[in-house]
Amino acid sequence: MKLIDSNTEEKILEAAKAVFMAHGLYGARMQDIANKAGINKALLHYYFRNKEKLFDQVFEGALAKYFEQIQVFSDTSLPIKERIFKYIENIIDFLSEYPQMAMFLIKEISINPELFHQKVSHLKKEKGVTLVALLHSGMETGEVPKLDAVMFLINLHSLCSYPFLASPIFKTICTKSGIDWSDPNNEKLKSSVKEFVTVKLQQHT
């Protein structure tokens, strides 16, 4: 029996990630993944018997990385504002690695919300502190001013993810306007989102 080669498996997973992010579970084809990985389809099926098994591994890997980013909310050694700043850094770096992740999740959850729920339940065995819970705790201690925690969550995620969702639109606008707008490591984006947080968490007396 052949031995599993970790380099080949990693190459397949990277190719599958790109194809699934672009086309979703139902739009992706195993042949496209094999072509992207530079292998034949028979070898692809040797490593992953079907598309669903390959999708499961890619999807769980992406979600696991996302849950790694939110662990910072549980870091009591940092003030709440610094935890949120760290999360902004984490999530924007995450979306830089998975630029289609936001659209991918929206599309796949719309098609099969139960699948997403199952994956989240499986991965998140021990619930950490959520952003909403963190804000409510901060309001109770006075570290955070009174605010709508859910709207804060929606606004924060929108500011972090929409630039990736609408990247083709922004690129077209900049090109037609003659603007060469570059943002190495997304530093401008991170700074802009942190400005929103600073304003929202500013204590008003």
PyMOL commands that set and color helices and strands:
alter all, ss='L'
color gray80, all
select helices_A, chain A and resi 6-27+30-37+41-47+51-74+80-97+101-111+113-123+131-141+149-165+167-176+184-200
alter helices_A, ss='H'
color red, helices_A
deselect
rebuild
show_as cartoon
